[in-house]
Amino acid sequence: MFIPKKVKHRKHQKGRRIKRIVETRGTEVSFGSFGLKATSAKWVTSNQLEAARRMIIRYLRKGGKLWIRIFPDKVITKKGQEVPMGGGKGSPDHYVFPVRPGRMIFELEGIEEKDAREAFKKAGDKLPVKTKFVKKQ
């Protein structure tokens, strides 16, 4: 599971979930030959990212290299069950990464395109965002 070692602030504000804004950073295949790109906006949790990573590793079979281009560092808090209103913000529960359309999530190198497509298809099923397979130009 992906958890930051140290954070500047223990609790984040939620922010706005604007779906129409496209990503400006991390949109190109930079390290590998193939990439998995997000085409919708959603919060990706550390558990979802780990499940997708495991699906890709299964297809690598000790060959190839994987780059994970996102890291969940935004904390989501949760109050206990049956806690009345008030009493402040809840305690940290899990971490997410707010993905916007156009963001590169994974990159692969050293594997055939057919296998990379299949690995990214299976990994994309584990993620809450819509994804597409891209090749390096």
Helices and strands as residue ranges (DSSP letters): E 34-38, E 42-45, H 46-60, E 65-68, E 74-78, E 91-99, E 104-109, H 113-126, E 131-135
